[in-house]
Amino acid sequence: MERKLKLNPLLLFAVGFVIGGAALYFKLSFTIGLWAALFGIAVLFENPMAGIIGAAFGYIFLPDTLCLALLYGIFGLYLLRKIFLKNRPLQIEGQETMIYVYFLMLAVQTFTSMIVAGSIRDFAIHTGGLMLFMMIVNESYDEKRLHKIITAVVVATTILALIGIVQYIVGVDIKEGWLDEKFNTDIRARVYSIFGNPNIFAEYLVMTMPLTVGVLWSSKRDGVRISFLAMFAVQLAALFMTMSRGGWLGLALSLLIFIVIVRKELLLLAIPMAGAAVYIIPQTFIARFMTIFNMNESSASYRLQIWKVAIRIIKDNFLLGLGLGYMPFKRTFERYLSTLGIFHAHNTFIEIFAEMGVLGFFFFVLFVIAIFVALFRYPIKSEDRYMRTMGAAMVASFSGMLFHGMFENIFYMTKITTTFYLLLGIAFSLARMCRRRKGLELMKERTGVYGEESII
């Protein structure tokens, strides 16, 4: 039972008096904003779950600085609440240990970086993400609470997808470098929603769309299924309109893995559906997809050139790496090849190896393995339909994300990094719930066989 915060009426009177006095000296808009801020703080302090759901929905719409301010602010209130009310202390469970070990490695790479100030920028992003992760796993202790977070993410994704579709209808400029016009003559737009880049938008969609599929598949209510099917259709349309081939392949892999886990016999439909898709999907999209196999296409040759230089950087900084973040990598890359103005390696694995060296990369691999082990050990083995299906959705999400990470850097943009930690929180919340249920079942079995005293 959670304890409630008791407020002294005199304190409320004093706060009202101060704000009323402020209204005499400041503009009305400032006073209203102050009232709204205090009201928001009070709500979040009293109901941390409201803050977590709000963050899960709203962070993606904010500028990067405000996104981090939101995460740090909500976590600060969350800690204050824990200190004052002394209920439900923050917990770290065994299957989560590798997350904190890897975070410690990030800290080491930050403060031993060749550009410490630049690395602090990226470390601050990872810290904000870890805060969100900690709040989610500690507050999502039942299905209903976790489902609210998942629904918030799905709705936010759908809104972003609708913005992308509007961009495609209205038309947006295709920036230089987004397209090789020699091989893509019929493409009229590449949508990016609010992300500023279609490939980043595609990254986000690949990460979050499996959640939509998971809820759609797990629900037994027709109304819910229809709603989530409609949202998935909107998201899928937007992903196509990004013209991101890595995004298309990432989602295809995600859906394939999801089907293998939940109902592998449906794979028999894959071949006829793929054949039908050739006739249904507009030729523009098919032509764009086929450029994957053309090594003369500019984006393919561009990435290959970057990877060759990045591998040279890795060889020269094999043990310790350059330091966390894009700034050390960018400055070093320019010393090897100054004609390309790049910010990252366009490959998550190469980027992490270059930044963190062989030791850091080894811990990253262990970190990724820990994610999949937790999912396959707990939710995937669960007999609960919702748990198993959402576990499959998370496996699909991380698989698609890592595959897409072969062509982009997942940990470059603030919002994408935050999304990674958000999904990490959902995945380990599922693992926690399943682990605890399994423990309760074992306790009941022992009680039934040996008597109640055997539990002590």
C-alpha positions in Angstrom: 0.0 0.0 0.0 1.5 3.3 -1.1 1.6 6.1 1.4 0.0 9.4 0.5 1.6 12.8 1.0 -0.2 14.9 3.6 -0.2 18.6 2.8 -0.5 21.3 5.5 -3.4 23.7 4.5 -1.2 26.6 5.8 1.5 25.6 3.2 -1.1 25.7 0.4 -2.2 29.1 1.6 1.4 30.4 1.7 2.0 29.1 -1.9 -1.2 30.8 -3.1 -0.2 34.0 -1.3 3.2 34.0 -3.0 1.8 33.4 -6.5 -0.9 36.0 -5.9 1.8 38.5 -5.0 3.8 37.5 -8.0 0.8 38.4 -10.2 1.1 42.0 -9.0 4.6 42.4 -10.4 4.7 40.0 -13.4 2.6 39.5 -16.5 -0.5 37.4 -16.3 1.0 34.8 -18.7 4.0 34.3 -16.2 1.6 33.9 -13.3 -0.6 31.4 -15.2 2.6 29.5 -16.2 3.8 29.4 -12.6 0.4 28.1 -11.4 0.5 25.4 -14.2 4.1 24.4 -13.3 3.3 24.1 -9.6 0.1 22.1 -10.4 2.1 19.8 -12.7 4.7 19.3 -10.0 2.0 18.5 -7.4 0.4 16.0 -9.8 3.6 14.3 -10.7 4.7 14.2 -7.0 1.4 12.6 -6.0 1.1 10.3 -9.0 4.5 9.4 -10.5 2.9 7.1 -13.0 1.2 10.1 -14.6 4.6 11.6 -15.1 6.0 8.4 -16.6 3.1 8.0 -19.0 3.4 11.7 -19.9 7.1 11.4 -20.6 6.6 8.2 -22.6 4.1 10.1 -24.8 5.5 13.6 -24.9 9.4 13.4 -25.0 9.4 12.7 -28.7 7.6 16.0 -29.5 10.0 18.2 -27.6 13.3 19.8 -28.6 16.3 17.8 -27.4 17.1 20.1 -24.5 13.5 20.1 -23.2 13.4 16.4 -23.7 16.3 15.9 -21.3 14.9 18.6 -19.0 11.7 16.6 -18.8 13.4 13.3 -18.0 15.7 14.9 -15.4 12.9 16.9 -13.8 10.5 13.9 -13.5 13.2 11.7 -12.1 14.2 14.4 -9.6 10.6 14.6 -8.4 10.4 10.8 -8.4 13.5 10.6 -6.1 12.1 13.3 -3.8 8.9 11.3 -3.5 10.9 8.2 -2.6 12.9 10.1 0.0 9.9 11.7 1.7 7.4 8.9 1.6 9.8 6.0 1.9 7.7 3.6 0.0 8.7 1.1 -2.7 12.4 1.7 -2.7 14.2 1.6 -6.1 15.2 -1.9 -6.9 17.7 -3.5 -9.2 17.1 -7.1 -10.1 19.7 -9.7 -11.1 18.8 -9.7 -14.8 19.3 -6.0 -15.0 22.9 -6.0 -13.7 24.5 -5.8 -17.1 22.6 -2.5 -17.9 24.3 -0.8 -15.0 27.7 -2.4 -15.8 27.5 -1.0 -19.3 26.4 2.4 -18.0 29.5 2.4 -15.8 31.5 1.7 -18.9 29.9 4.6 -20.6 31.0 6.8 -17.7 34.6 5.6 -17.9 34.7 6.3 -21.6 33.3 9.8 -21.0 35.9 10.9 -18.6 38.8 9.3 -20.4 37.7 10.7 -23.8 39.9 12.7 -26.1 37.2 15.3 -25.9 35.6 15.1 -22.5 33.2 18.0 -23.0 31.9 16.4 -26.2 31.5 13.1 -24.5 29.6 14.6 -21.6 26.8 15.6 -24.1 26.2 12.0 -25.0 26.6 10.7 -21.5 23.9 13.2 -20.4 21.6 11.7 -23.0 22.3 8.1 -21.8 21.8 9.2 -18.2 18.4 10.7 -19.0 17.5 7.5 -20.8 18.6 5.4 -17.8 16.4 7.5 -15.5 13.4 6.8 -17.7 14.3 3.1 -17.6 14.5 3.1 -13.8 11.2 4.8 -13.4 9.4 2.4 -15.8 10.8 -0.8 -14.3 10.1 0.3 -10.7 6.5 1.6 -11.3 5.2 -0.9 -14.0 4.6 -3.7 -11.5 1.4 -4.9 -13.2 0.0 -5.3 -16.7 -2.4 -2.4 -16.5 0.3 0.1 -15.6 2.7 -1.1 -18.3 -0.1 -1.3 -20.9 -0.8 2.5 -20.3 2.9 3.3 -21.2 2.8 1.0 -24.3 -0.4 2.7 -25.4 1.1 6.1 -25.0 4.0 5.2 -27.2 1.7 3.7 -29.9 -0.5 6.8 -29.9 2.6 9.1 -30.2 4.0 7.0 -33.0 0.6 7.2 -34.9 0.5 11.0 -34.5 4.1 11.2 -35.9 3.1 8.9 -38.7 0.1 11.1 -39.6 2.4 14.1 -39.8 4.6 12.1 -42.2 1.7 11.2 -44.4 0.6 14.8 -44.6 4.1 15.7 -45.6 4.0 13.2 -48.4 0.6 14.5 -49.6 1.6 18.2 -49.4 5.2 17.5 -50.6 8.5 18.3 -48.9 11.9 19.1 -50.2 14.4 16.3 -50.6 17.7 17.6 -49.2 20.9 16.9 -51.1 22.4 13.6 -49.9 19.0 12.0 -49.2 18.7 10.6 -52.6 20.7 9.6 -55.7 18.5 11.2 -58.4 20.3 9.1 -61.1 18.7 5.9 -59.7 15.6 7.3 -58.1 13.9 9.5 -60.7 10.3 8.9 -59.6 10.5 9.7 -55.9 8.6 12.9 -55.1 9.2 13.0 -51.3 11.0 11.4 -48.3 9.0 12.1 -45.2 10.6 12.8 -41.9 7.7 13.9 -39.6 9.4 16.1 -36.9 12.8 14.3 -37.0 14.4 16.4 -39.7 15.7 13.3 -41.5 13.8 10.4 -43.0 16.3 7.7 -41.9 15.9 8.8 -38.3 12.1 8.8 -38.6 12.4 5.2 -40.0 14.6 4.2 -37.1 11.9 5.4 -34.6 9.1 3.6 -36.5 11.1 0.3 -36.6 11.6 0.5 -32.9 8.0 1.3 -31.9 5.8 -0.4 -34.5 6.3 -3.9 -32.9 4.5 -2.6 -29.9 1.5 -1.8 -32.0 1.6 -5.3 -33.4 2.0 -6.8 -30.0 -1.1 -5.1 -28.6 -3.1 -5.9 -31.8 -2.2 -9.6 -31.5 -2.7 -10.0 -27.7 -6.0 -8.3 -27.4 -9.2 -10.3 -27.4 -11.5 -7.3 -27.9 -12.5 -6.5 -31.5 -12.7 -2.8 -30.9 -9.1 -2.7 -29.6 -7.9 -4.8 -32.5 -9.5 -2.6 -35.1 -8.1 0.5 -33.4 -4.6 -0.8 -33.3 -4.8 -2.3 -36.8 -5.7 1.1 -38.1 -2.8 2.7 -36.2 -0.4 0.1 -37.6 -1.7 0.8 -41.1 -0.9 4.5 -40.6 2.5 3.7 -39.2 3.3 1.3 -42.1 2.3 3.8 -44.7 4.5 6.4 -43.1 7.5 4.0 -43.0 7.1 3.3 -46.7 7.0 7.1 -47.4 10.4 7.6 -45.6 11.9 5.6 -48.5 14.3 4.2 -46.0 15.5 0.8 -47.3 17.2 0.0 -44.0 13.9 0.8 -42.2 11.9 -1.5 -44.5 14.3 -4.4 -44.0 14.4 -3.7 -40.3 10.6 -3.9 -40.0 10.4 -7.0 -42.2 12.9 -8.7 -39.9 10.9 -7.6 -36.9 7.7 -9.0 -38.2 9.3 -12.2 -39.3 10.8 -12.8 -35.8 7.5 -11.9 -34.1 5.6 -14.5 -36.3 8.2 -17.2 -35.6 7.8 -16.7 -31.8 4.0 -16.4 -31.6 2.7 -18.5 -34.5 5.4 -19.9 -36.9 2.9 -21.7 -39.1 1.9 -18.3 -40.6 5.3 -18.3 -42.3 3.7 -20.5 -44.9 1.9 -17.3 -46.0 5.0 -15.3 -46.4 5.9 -16.4 -50.0 2.5 -15.8 -51.5 2.2 -12.5 -49.7 5.6 -11.4 -50.9 4.5 -12.3 -54.5 1.3 -10.4 -54.1 3.1 -7.4 -52.7 5.0 -7.0 -56.0 1.7 -6.3 -57.8 0.2 -4.2 -55.0 3.1 -1.9 -53.9 3.6 1.0 -56.3 6.6 0.7 -58.7 8.3 3.7 -57.1 8.8 1.9 -53.8 9.9 -1.4 -55.5 12.5 0.5 -57.6 13.8 2.3 -54.5 14.1 -1.1 -52.7 16.0 -2.7 -55.7 18.7 0.0 -55.4 20.0 -1.8 -52.4 21.8 -4.2 -54.7 23.4 -1.4 -56.8 26.8 -0.6 -55.4 27.1 2.4 -57.7 24.2 4.1 -55.9 25.6 7.1 -53.9 24.3 6.2 -50.4 25.8 2.7 -50.7 29.2 3.9 -51.9 29.1 6.8 -49.3 28.6 4.3 -46.4 31.3 1.9 -47.7 33.7 4.8 -47.8 32.9 5.8 -44.3 33.2 2.2 -43.0 36.6 1.7 -44.5 37.9 4.8 -42.8 36.2 3.9 -39.5 37.8 0.5 -39.5 41.2 2.2 -39.9 40.3 4.3 -36.9 39.4 1.2 -34.9 42.7 -0.5 -35.7 44.6 2.6 -34.5 42.6 2.9 -31.3 41.7 -0.8 -30.8 42.1 -1.2 -27.0 40.5 2.0 -25.5 38.7 3.7 -28.3 38.3 7.5 -28.8 35.7 8.2 -26.1 31.9 8.3 -25.9 29.9 10.2 -28.5 30.1 11.6 -32.0 32.5 14.5 -31.3 35.6 12.4 -30.7 34.7 10.3 -33.7 34.0 13.2 -36.0 37.3 15.0 -35.1 39.3 11.9 -35.6 37.6 11.0 -38.8 38.4 14.4 -40.3 42.1 13.7 -39.7 41.8 10.6 -41.8 39.5 12.0 -44.5 38.6 15.7 -44.4 36.5 15.7 -47.6 33.5 14.0 -45.9 31.7 16.0 -43.3 30.3 13.1 -41.3 29.1 12.9 -37.7 29.0 9.2 -37.1 29.9 5.9 -38.8 26.4 5.1 -40.1 26.8 1.7 -38.3 26.0 1.3 -34.6 28.5 -1.5 -34.1 31.4 0.1 -35.9 30.6 3.4 -34.1 30.6 1.8 -30.6 33.9 -0.1 -31.4 35.5 3.1 -32.5 34.3 5.1 -29.5 34.8 2.5 -26.8 37.5 0.2 -28.0 37.5 -3.6 -27.9 36.7 -3.7 -24.1 33.7 -1.3 -24.4 32.4 -3.2 -27.5 32.7 -6.5 -25.5 30.5 -5.0 -22.8 28.0 -3.7 -25.3 27.7 -7.2 -26.8 27.1 -8.6 -23.2 24.5 -5.8 -22.7 22.6 -6.8 -25.8 22.8 -10.5 -25.0 21.4 -9.7 -21.5 18.4 -8.1 -23.1 17.5 -11.1 -25.2 18.3 -13.6 -22.4 15.8 -11.7 -20.1 13.1 -11.7 -22.8 13.5 -15.4 -23.7 13.9 -16.5 -20.1 10.8 -14.8 -18.8 8.0 -13.3 -21.0 8.6 -15.6 -24.0 8.2 -18.6 -21.7 5.2 -17.2 -20.0 1.8 -18.9 -20.3 0.1 -15.6 -20.1 -1.0 -14.5 -23.6 -0.3 -10.8 -23.1 3.1 -11.3 -21.5 4.3 -13.8 -24.2 3.0 -11.7 -27.1 4.5 -8.4 -25.8 7.7 -10.3 -25.0 7.8 -11.4 -28.7 7.1 -7.8 -29.7 10.1 -6.6 -27.7 12.4 -9.3 -29.2 11.1 -8.1 -32.6 11.7 -4.5 -31.7 15.3 -5.0 -30.6 16.1 -7.3 -33.5 14.8 -4.8 -36.1 16.5 -1.9 -34.3 19.9 -3.7 -34.2 19.5 -4.7 -37.9 18.8 -1.1 -38.8 21.7 -0.2 -36.7 23.9 -1.8 -39.3 23.1 1.2 -41.5 22.6 4.0 -38.9 23.9 4.9 -35.5 21.1 4.2 -32.9 22.8 6.3 -30.2 23.4 9.5 -32.1 20.1 11.4 -31.7 18.7 12.3 -28.3 15.2 11.0 -29.1 16.3 7.7 -30.6 18.6 7.0 -27.6 15.7 7.9 -25.2 13.4 5.6 -27.2 15.9 2.8 -26.8 15.9 3.1 -23.0 12.1 3.4 -23.0 11.8 0.1 -24.8 14.5 -1.3 -22.5 12.2 -0.3 -19.6 9.2 -2.1 -21.1 11.2 -5.2 -21.8 12.6 -5.5 -18.3 9.2 -4.7 -16.8 7.8 -7.7 -18.6 10.8 -9.8 -17.3 10.3 -8.5 -13.7 6.6 -9.3 -13.7 7.1 -12.8 -15.2 9.9 -13.5 -12.8 7.9 -12.6 -9.7 4.9 -14.6 -10.9 7.2 -17.6 -11.4 8.5 -17.1 -7.9 5.0 -17.0 -6.4 4.1 -20.2 -8.3 7.1 -21.9 -6.9 6.2 -20.7 -3.4 2.7 -22.1 -3.7 4.0 -25.5 -4.9 6.4 -25.7 -2.0 3.6 -24.7 0.4 1.4 -27.4 -1.0 4.0 -30.1 -0.8 5.9 -29.3 2.4 3.6 -27.1 4.4 3.7 -23.4 5.1 6.7 -23.5 7.4 9.0 -24.6 4.5 8.8 -21.1 3.0 10.5 -19.5 6.0 
